[in-house]
Amino acid sequence: MYKRSLLLFLICSAFISQSVFAAEKTYRCEVLSDAYIKSNGELDIVKDSPRVGQEFAVIKKTGEVVGDVMDSLGKPKVIASGSKSNSYKVIWTQKAAGNDGAFVDYLSIEGVAKDGKYPFGFFSGSLMMAGVCEQ
């Protein structure tokens, strides 16, 4: 009986679609620069930022982010799943305390890689982070 169950398990495992595994692919990303928009509209690069060098992962199918940099973001919405002609895009929206207010965070990961690294940009209010991701 044990051998039959083991054989059945192995046969079923062999036929599991590769798309099931592909759906859970992730981007592994590293922050290379951290900046914010000053009140006069200029971009200010944050020197010695604690975010530079930090890593996070993005689950491609769901847009879920795991890592200290953006860990508190909830309810992601993947708006573009990415290709060579269109970057991978995720947004997070949250209502603000006021009646008409809202917070919107945005992550874009380019669809074309240079040396296996895909550039990304993350925007949250006046905060901007950039870096590279790998698959």
Salt bridges, closest charged atoms under 4 A:
ASP34 OD2 - ARG51 NE 2.94
GLU42 OE1 - LYS38 NZ 3.54
GLU134 OE1 - ARG28 NH2 3.91
GLU134 OE2 - LYS117 NZ 3.14
